[in-house]
Amino acid sequence: MVIYGVSLLAFCMLVGSICGILLGRLMGINANVGGVGISMILLIFLANTSLFEFKMKPMTQGGITFWSAMYIPIVVAMASNQNVSGAINGGWMAFTAGSLAVLASFSVIPLLTKLAGSDNVD
């Protein structure tokens, strides 16, 4: 059932938010630091662990898989929107740093393809 996926997602988000707020306070910042990332890692771990595999029905496992698959693209889209807004408001230096990071990432792709071997590429 999809509702179990939503409950697992809510649990992971709650734990991630609490950890992010605590991490921010430890750093002396009044903000959530990495809470979404912590919740994503926790969701990936819990959704892919074999701990619950024998206890869940296939429909329940399908709901958890659905929401774990939906959560990551939504969070990435939200983070990219914030990064673009921050880059525009931050001036040319922020925009240049972001553009250079993207170009550096794209330039590494051929190297990774060669290291992986061309036989694996379809």
N, C-alpha and C positions, 0 to 999 in steps of 0.2 A: 504494500500500500504506500502511496506517495506520502501520506502523513508521517510515516516513520522517517522518511528522508528529510522532511521539513523539521521534525523534532531533532534529528541528529545535526542538521545545519544550524538550528537555533542554539543547541548546546555548544557546538564548536564556536559559534560567534560570540556567545556569552563568555566562555572561557577565554577566548582570544582577546576580547575587549578588556576583561579584568586583568589579564596578564599584561596587555599593552599599557593600561593605565598605571599599573604597579611599576612597570619598567620605566615609564615616563617620570613617575615620582622619584624613582631611584636615581634617575639622571638629572633631577632638578627641573624638569619641564612639566608644565601643567597641560599635558596633552597625552593622547593615546599614541604610543610609539610602537608600531609594528603589530598592533592587535589583529588587523585583518590578515596579515601574513601568518601570524601564529595560528589563527583559526583555519586558514587554508591548509596549512601543513597538518594540523590536527584532523581536519576533515578528510584529507587524502589518506592519512594513516588509518583512521578508523574505518573508512569506506573500503579499504583494500586489505585490511587485516583478516586473517583467517580465524580470529577469535570468535566472531559471531556467525561464521558461515554455516555451521551445523545447526544453529538455533533459529535461523530465519527461513521463512518460506520464500520461494522465488519472486513472488509479487512484492514482498517487502524489500528484498534485495534490489529489485528493479527500481523501487522508489528512492532508495538511498543512492543508487548509481545515477539516477536521473538528476537529483538535486546536487550531487557532488560534481556532475558534469556541467550543470548550469551555473553553479556558484563561481567557478574560476573565471569564465569569460566575462561575467557581469562585473566582478571585482577589477579585472584588468581594464575593462572599458571605463569604469569609474576612475581608476587611478590615472589612466592616460588622459582623461578629460582634465583632471586636476593638474597634471604635469604641464599640459598645454597652456592652461590658464596661468599657472605659475610662471611659465617661461615668457608669456606675453607680458605679464605684469612685472616680471623681474628684469626686463630689459634685454639688450642684445647679448650680454654675457651668458645669461641663462639659456637663451635660444641657441647660441653658438655651442655651448657645452653639450646641450642635448643633441644637437645635430651631429657633432663629432662622435658622440657615443653611438648613435645609430649607424653612422658610416663605418665606425670601427667594428661594430657587430656584423654588418654586412660584409666587410672585407675578410672576416674570419671564416665565413661559410665555405669558400673554396678550399681553405686549408683543412677544415673539419671533414669535408667530403673526400679529400685525398687520404686523410688519416683513416677514415672509415672504410675506404676501399670502394672502387667504382662498381664492384659486383653487386653491392647491396642497394644501389640506386636503381629504381624502376623508371 
